[in-house]
Amino acid sequence: MSDIKMTAEIRTDYDCEVVGLPSEMWAECVMKIQDSDDFHFEIIAEKRPVIHIVIGDVQWKGTIEGLKQQLKDKA
């Protein structure tokens, strides 16, 4: 059996909740927003985890450290 390197959770305001979704290497989430762009989030569980974010036709890909630094720079 493969090693579980991460788990995923999702909750909504309709009291829907899914927890403990296992993943060995990657996980993704797609939020389809009515009358707006879809939001797609993917994470790859490597030694330095990689994040890929897509909103409509705009995307960003980098490490968790890189995203944290970008958010700090914008604050």
DSSP file (Angstrom, degrees, kcal/mol; ACC not computed):
  #  RESIDUE AA STRUCTURE BP1 BP2  ACC     N-H-->O    O-->H-N    N-H-->O    O-->H-N    TCO  KAPPA ALPHA  PHI   PSI    X-CA   Y-CA   Z-CA
    1    1 A M              0   0    0      0, 0.0     2,-0.1     0, 0.0     0, 0.0   0.000 360.0 360.0 360.0 143.4    0.0    0.0    0.0
    2    2 A S        -     0   0    0      1,-0.1     2,-0.3     0, 0.0    22,-0.0  -0.331 360.0-101.0 -75.5 158.1    1.2    3.5   -0.8
    3    3 A D        -     0   0    0     -2,-0.1     2,-0.7    21,-0.0    -1,-0.1  -0.617  26.5-130.1 -79.7 137.0    2.0    6.1    1.9
    4    4 A I        +     0   0    0     -2,-0.3    20,-0.2     1,-0.2     3,-0.1  -0.804  29.3 175.4 -85.0 116.5   -0.6    8.8    2.5
    5    5 A K        +     0   0    0     18,-2.1     2,-0.3    -2,-0.7    19,-0.2   0.652  63.4   2.6 -97.9 -18.9    1.3   12.1    2.4
    6    6 A M  E     -A   23   0A   0     17,-1.7    17,-1.6    20,-0.1     2,-0.3  -0.986  59.1-145.1-158.6 161.8   -1.7   14.4    2.8
    7    7 A T  E     -A   22   0A   0     -2,-0.3     2,-0.3    15,-0.2    20,-0.0  -0.931  15.9-141.2-128.6 157.5   -5.4   14.4    3.4
    8    8 A A  E     -A   21   0A   0     13,-1.6    13,-2.0    -2,-0.3    12,-0.4  -0.862  12.2-171.0-120.0 152.8   -8.1   16.8    2.0
    9    9 A E  E     -     0   0A   0     -2,-0.3     2,-0.3    10,-0.2    10,-0.2  -0.980   1.7-175.3-137.2 149.5  -11.2   18.4    3.6
   10   10 A I  E     +A   18   0A   0      8,-2.4     8,-2.5    -2,-0.3     2,-0.3  -0.986   3.3 179.8-146.0 139.9  -14.0   20.4    2.1
   11   11 A R  E     -A   17   0A   0     -2,-0.3     2,-0.3     6,-0.2     6,-0.2  -0.977   4.9-166.8-137.0 149.3  -17.0   22.1    3.8
   12   12 A T    >   -     0   0    0      4,-2.0     3,-1.1    -2,-0.3     4,-0.3  -0.863  38.4-107.2-130.5 168.1  -19.9   24.1    2.5
   13   13 A D  T 3  S+     0   0    0     -2,-0.3    -1,-0.0     1,-0.3    -2,-0.0   0.466 111.9  73.3 -75.1   0.1  -22.5   26.4    4.1
   14   14 A Y  T 3  S-     0   0    0      2,-0.1    -1,-0.3     0, 0.0     3,-0.1   0.113 119.8-104.9 -93.5  19.7  -25.1   23.6    3.4
   15   15 A D  S <  S+     0   0    0     -3,-1.1     2,-0.5     1,-0.2    -2,-0.2   0.817  75.3 144.9  58.0  33.2  -23.6   21.6    6.2
   16   16 A C        +     0   0    0     -4,-0.3    -4,-2.0     2,-0.0     2,-0.4  -0.864  21.8 173.5 -97.5 134.8  -21.9   19.3    3.7
   17   17 A E  E     -A   11   0A   0     -2,-0.5     2,-0.4    -6,-0.2    -6,-0.2  -0.991  19.3-177.2-147.2 134.4  -18.5   18.1    4.9
   18   18 A V  E     +A   10   0A   0     -8,-2.5    -8,-2.4    -2,-0.4     2,-0.3  -0.997  18.3 175.2-128.3 126.2  -16.0   15.6    3.5
   19   19 A V  E     +     0   0A   0     -2,-0.4   -10,-0.2   -10,-0.2    -2,-0.0  -0.917  50.4  30.3-130.5 156.0  -12.8   14.9    5.5
   20   20 A G  E     +     0   0A   0    -12,-0.4   -11,-0.2    -2,-0.3    -1,-0.1   0.738  59.7 169.8  75.5  24.5   -9.9   12.6    5.4
   21   21 A L  E     -A    8   0A   0    -13,-2.0   -13,-1.6    -3,-0.1    -1,-0.2  -0.594  31.7-135.0 -68.4 115.7   -9.6   12.2    1.6
   22   22 A P  E     +A    7   0A   0      0, 0.0     2,-0.3     0, 0.0   -15,-0.2  -0.397  27.5 177.9 -80.4 150.4   -6.3   10.4    1.2
   23   23 A S  E     -A    6   0A   0    -17,-1.6   -18,-2.1     1,-0.1   -17,-1.7  -0.987  22.0-170.9-149.2 139.0   -3.6   11.3   -1.3
   24   24 A E  S    S-     0   0    0     -2,-0.3    -1,-0.1   -20,-0.2     3,-0.1   0.857  89.0  -4.0 -91.7 -45.5   -0.1    9.9   -2.0
   25   25 A M  S    S+     0   0    0      1,-0.3    20,-3.4    19,-0.1     2,-0.3   0.752 122.0   6.1-121.3 -38.4    1.1   12.5   -4.5
   26   26 A W  E     -B   44   0B   0     18,-0.3    -1,-0.3   -20,-0.1     2,-0.3  -0.974  44.0-172.1-150.6 161.3   -1.5   15.1   -5.5
   27   27 A A  E     -B   43   0B   0     16,-1.9    16,-2.6    -2,-0.3     2,-0.3  -0.979   9.8-167.8-149.6 150.8   -4.9   16.5   -4.9
   28   28 A E  E     -B   42   0B   0     -2,-0.3     2,-0.4    14,-0.2    14,-0.2  -0.973   7.4-161.5-141.3 157.8   -7.1   19.0   -6.7
   29   29 A C  E     -B   41   0B   0     12,-2.7    12,-2.9    -2,-0.3     2,-0.5  -0.999   3.9-165.4-138.0 133.5  -10.2   21.0   -6.1
   30   30 A V  E     -B   40   0B   0     -2,-0.4     2,-0.6    10,-0.2    10,-0.2  -0.984   2.5-164.8-122.8 122.3  -12.4   22.7   -8.7
   31   31 A M  E     -B   39   0B   0      8,-3.3     8,-2.6    -2,-0.5     2,-0.8  -0.931   7.8-155.7-105.3 117.6  -15.0   25.2   -7.6
   32   32 A K        -     0   0    0     -2,-0.6     2,-0.5     6,-0.2     6,-0.1  -0.847  12.3-162.1 -96.3 111.2  -17.5   26.0  -10.4
   33   33 A I    >   -     0   0    0     -2,-0.8     3,-1.7     4,-0.3    -2,-0.0  -0.830  22.5-114.9-102.3 123.4  -18.9   29.4   -9.6
   34   34 A Q  T 3  S-     0   0    0     -2,-0.5     3,-0.1     1,-0.3    -1,-0.0  -0.297  96.4  -0.6 -58.7 132.6  -22.2   30.4  -11.3
   35   35 A D  T 3  S+     0   0    0      1,-0.2     2,-0.3    -2,-0.0    -1,-0.3   0.776 124.8  76.6  58.4  30.7  -21.7   33.3  -13.8
   36   36 A S  S <  S-     0   0    0     -3,-1.7    -1,-0.2    20,-0.0    -3,-0.2  -0.907  90.9 -68.0-152.4 178.6  -18.0   33.6  -12.9
   37   37 A D        -     0   0    0     -2,-0.3    -4,-0.3    -3,-0.1     2,-0.1  -0.453  51.4-111.2 -72.3 146.8  -14.7   31.9  -13.6
   38   38 A D        -     0   0    0     -6,-0.1    18,-1.5    -2,-0.1     2,-0.5  -0.457  24.6-138.3 -70.3 151.5  -14.0   28.5  -12.2
   39   39 A F  E     -BC  31  55B   0     -8,-2.6    -8,-3.3    16,-0.2     2,-0.5  -0.975  21.1-174.0-115.4 121.0  -11.4   28.2   -9.4
   40   40 A H  E     -BC  30  54B   0     14,-3.2    14,-3.0    -2,-0.5     2,-0.4  -0.968   3.3-178.1-121.5 127.8   -9.0   25.3   -9.7
   41   41 A F  E     +BC  29  53B   0    -12,-2.9   -12,-2.7    -2,-0.5     2,-0.4  -0.992   2.8 176.2-128.4 128.9   -6.5   24.5   -7.0
   42   42 A E  E     -BC  28  52B   0     10,-2.5    10,-2.8    -2,-0.4     2,-0.4  -0.990   7.8-168.9-132.5 141.6   -4.0   21.6   -7.2
   43   43 A I  E     -BC  27  51B   0    -16,-2.6   -16,-1.9    -2,-0.4     2,-0.5  -0.998   8.4-155.8-131.5 136.5   -1.2   20.6   -4.8
   44   44 A I  E     -BC  26  50B   0      6,-2.8     2,-1.9    -2,-0.4     6,-1.8  -0.955  17.8-136.8-113.0 121.9    1.6   18.1   -5.4
   45   45 A A        +     0   0    0    -20,-3.4     2,-0.2    -2,-0.5   -19,-0.1  -0.534  49.7 140.4 -85.1  78.4    3.1   16.6   -2.2
   46   46 A E  S    S-     0   0    0     -2,-1.9    -2,-0.0     1,-0.0   -21,-0.0  -0.449  74.4 -84.7-102.8-177.5    6.8   16.7   -3.0
   47   47 A K  S    S+     0   0    0      1,-0.3    -2,-0.0    -2,-0.2    -1,-0.0   0.919 135.7  29.6 -55.5 -43.3    9.6   17.5   -0.7
   48   48 A R  S    S-     0   0    0     16,-0.0    -1,-0.3    15,-0.0    -4,-0.1  -0.874 107.1-129.7-112.9  93.5    8.9   21.2   -1.5
   49   49 A P        -     0   0    0      0, 0.0    15,-1.6     0, 0.0     2,-0.4  -0.074  17.3-142.3 -51.7 138.3    5.1   21.0   -2.2
   50   50 A V  E     -CD  44  63B   0     -6,-1.8    -6,-2.8    13,-0.2     2,-0.4  -0.847  10.9-159.3-104.6 137.1    4.0   22.6   -5.5
   51   51 A I  E     -CD  43  62B   0     11,-3.7    11,-2.3    -2,-0.4     2,-0.4  -0.938   5.2-169.1-116.4 138.4    0.8   24.6   -5.8
   52   52 A H  E     -CD  42  61B   0    -10,-2.8   -10,-2.5    -2,-0.4     2,-0.4  -0.986   7.1-175.4-128.1 120.5   -1.0   25.3   -9.0
   53   53 A I  E     -CD  41  60B   0      7,-2.9     7,-2.5    -2,-0.4     2,-0.4  -0.961   2.0-177.3-118.1 130.6   -3.9   27.8   -9.0
   54   54 A V  E     +CD  40  59B   0    -14,-3.0   -14,-3.2    -2,-0.4     2,-0.5  -0.994   8.2 176.6-129.4 126.6   -6.1   28.6  -12.0
   55   55 A I  E >   -CD  39  58B   0      3,-2.9     3,-2.1    -2,-0.4     2,-0.3  -0.931  69.8 -54.0-127.4 105.6   -8.9   31.2  -12.0
   56   56 A G  T 3  S-     0   0    0    -18,-1.5   -16,-0.0    -2,-0.5   -20,-0.0  -0.491 122.0 -19.2  62.3-122.8  -10.4   31.4  -15.5
   57   57 A D  T 3  S+     0   0    0     -2,-0.3     2,-0.4    -3,-0.1    -1,-0.3   0.275 121.0  92.0-100.4  10.9   -7.5   32.0  -17.9
   58   58 A V  E <   +D   55   0B   0     -3,-2.1    -3,-2.9     2,-0.0     2,-0.3  -0.879  53.6 173.0-105.8 135.5   -5.1   33.3  -15.2
   59   59 A Q  E     -D   54   0B   0     -2,-0.4     2,-0.3    -5,-0.2    -5,-0.2  -0.977  19.4-167.8-143.4 157.6   -2.8   30.8  -13.5
   60   60 A W  E     -D   53   0B   0     -7,-2.5    -7,-2.9    -2,-0.3     2,-0.4  -0.995   6.5-175.8-140.7 141.2    0.1   30.6  -11.0
   61   61 A K  E     +D   52   0B   0     -2,-0.3     2,-0.3    -9,-0.2    -9,-0.2  -0.993  29.4 103.3-140.6 132.2    2.4   27.7  -10.2
   62   62 A G  E     -D   51   0B   0    -11,-2.3   -11,-3.7    -2,-0.4     2,-0.1  -0.958  63.3 -54.7-178.3-167.4    5.1   27.6   -7.6
   63   63 A T  E  >  -D   50   0B   0     -2,-0.3     4,-2.2   -13,-0.3   -13,-0.2  -0.423  46.1-111.0 -88.5 165.2    6.0   26.3   -4.1
   64   64 A I  H  > S+     0   0    0    -15,-1.6     4,-2.7     1,-0.2     5,-0.2   0.910 122.0  52.9 -59.3 -41.5    4.2   26.9   -0.9
   65   65 A E  H  > S+     0   0    0    -16,-0.2     4,-2.2     1,-0.2    -1,-0.2   0.904 108.0  50.8 -61.4 -40.6    7.1   29.1    0.2
   66   66 A G  H  > S+     0   0    0      2,-0.2     4,-2.1     1,-0.2    -1,-0.2   0.897 111.3  47.3 -64.3 -40.9    6.8   31.1   -3.0
   67   67 A L  H  X S+     0   0    0     -4,-2.2     4,-2.4     2,-0.2    -2,-0.2   0.916 111.1  51.3 -67.0 -43.1    3.1   31.7   -2.5
   68   68 A K  H  X S+     0   0    0     -4,-2.7     4,-2.2     1,-0.2    -2,-0.2   0.908 110.6  49.2 -59.9 -40.8    3.6   32.7    1.1
   69   69 A Q  H  X S+     0   0    0     -4,-2.2     4,-2.5     2,-0.2    -1,-0.2   0.907 109.9  50.8 -66.1 -41.2    6.2   35.2    0.1
   70   70 A Q  H  X S+     0   0    0     -4,-2.1     4,-1.5     1,-0.2    -1,-0.2   0.908 111.2  48.5 -62.8 -41.3    4.0   36.7   -2.6
   71   71 A L  H  X S+     0   0    0     -4,-2.4     4,-1.0     1,-0.2    -1,-0.2   0.894 111.5  49.5 -66.8 -38.5    1.1   37.1   -0.1
   72   72 A K  H >< S+     0   0    0     -4,-2.2     3,-0.5     1,-0.2    -2,-0.2   0.907 109.0  52.8 -63.6 -41.9    3.5   38.7    2.4
   73   73 A D  H 3< S+     0   0    0     -4,-2.5    -1,-0.2     1,-0.2    -2,-0.2   0.816 110.5  47.8 -63.9 -31.1    4.7   41.1   -0.3
   74   74 A K  H 3<        0   0    0     -4,-1.5    -1,-0.2     1,-0.2    -2,-0.2   0.672 360.0 360.0 -83.8 -18.2    1.1   42.1   -1.1
   75   75 A A    <<        0   0    0     -4,-1.0    -1,-0.2    -3,-0.5    -2,-0.2   0.481 360.0 360.0 -74.1 360.0    0.1   42.7    2.5
